[in-house]
Amino acid sequence: MKEYAKKFYTSREWRITSRLYMSSIHYVCERCGGVAEICHHRKYITPGNINNPDITLNMDNLEGLCMDCHNKEHKRLHKRNT
C-alpha cells in the first residue's frame, strides 16, 4: 500500500463503503465470477484525489475482484507504464 493511502484505507468511511459494496455484489468477482476479496477502485487513487469522496467512496468507482484478477489488473498497469 502506498504511504499516502494508508490513512484512507484504514478509515471508518472506507471500511463501511467497501463492506457495503462487496455485500451488494455478494462477494462475486466482477471479472471471472470467483470469490471477490478486494474492493478495487476502477479509477485509481492518487495523492491528488485521495481526499475526493467522488473518487474514493463512490460505489460507481468500485469493483469487487478476486486476488488473481486484482493482481492481473496491477501487473497490466505496471506493464503499461514501463
C-alpha positions in Angstrom: 0.0 0.0 0.0 1.3 3.4 -0.9 2.2 5.6 2.1 -0.3 8.4 1.1 -3.2 5.9 1.1 -2.7 4.2 4.5 -4.9 6.6 6.4 -7.7 6.4 3.9 -7.7 2.5 3.7 -7.9 2.3 7.5 -10.6 4.9 7.8 -14.1 4.1 9.1 -15.6 5.5 5.9 -13.7 3.2 3.6 -14.3 0.1 5.8 -18.1 0.8 5.7 -18.2 1.6 2.0 -16.1 -1.3 0.9 -18.1 -3.8 3.0 -21.4 -2.4 1.7 -20.2 -2.6 -1.9 -18.8 -6.2 -1.5 -22.1 -7.3 0.1 -24.1 -5.7 -2.7 -22.2 -7.9 -5.2 -22.4 -11.0 -2.9 -18.6 -11.2 -2.9 -18.5 -12.4 -6.5 -15.6 -11.3 -8.7 -16.9 -9.0 -11.3 -14.4 -10.2 -13.9 -14.2 -14.0 -13.5 -17.1 -15.0 -11.2 -14.8 -16.3 -8.5 -14.8 -15.2 -4.8 -14.2 -11.4 -4.6 -11.7 -10.5 -1.9 -10.6 -7.0 -2.9 -12.7 -3.9 -3.3 -10.8 -2.2 -6.1 -11.0 1.4 -7.3 -11.6 1.5 -11.1 -10.1 5.0 -11.2 -7.0 4.6 -9.2 -6.4 6.7 -6.0 -3.6 9.2 -6.3 -2.2 11.8 -4.0 -4.2 14.3 -6.0 -7.6 12.7 -5.5 -7.2 10.8 -2.1 -9.4 13.4 -0.4 -12.1 13.4 -3.1 -15.0 11.2 -2.0 -16.4 11.2 -5.5 -13.4 9.0 -6.4 -12.6 7.2 -3.1 -16.0 6.5 -1.7 -18.2 6.4 -4.9 -19.8 3.0 -5.4 -19.7 3.6 -9.2 -15.9 3.7 -9.0 -15.6 0.3 -7.1 -15.2 -3.2 -8.4 -15.1 -6.5 -6.5 -12.2 -8.6 -7.6 -10.6 -11.9 -6.6 -6.9 -11.9 -5.9 -6.0 -13.3 -9.3 -7.9 -10.6 -11.2 -6.7 -7.9 -8.9 -3.1 -9.0 -9.4 -3.6 -9.1 -13.2 -5.0 -5.6 -13.1 -2.0 -4.2 -11.4 0.5 -6.1 -13.4 -1.2 -4.8 -16.6 -1.0 -1.3 -15.2 2.7 -1.8 -14.4 3.4 -3.0 -17.9 1.6 0.0 -19.5 3.8 2.4 -17.5 7.2 0.7 -18.4 
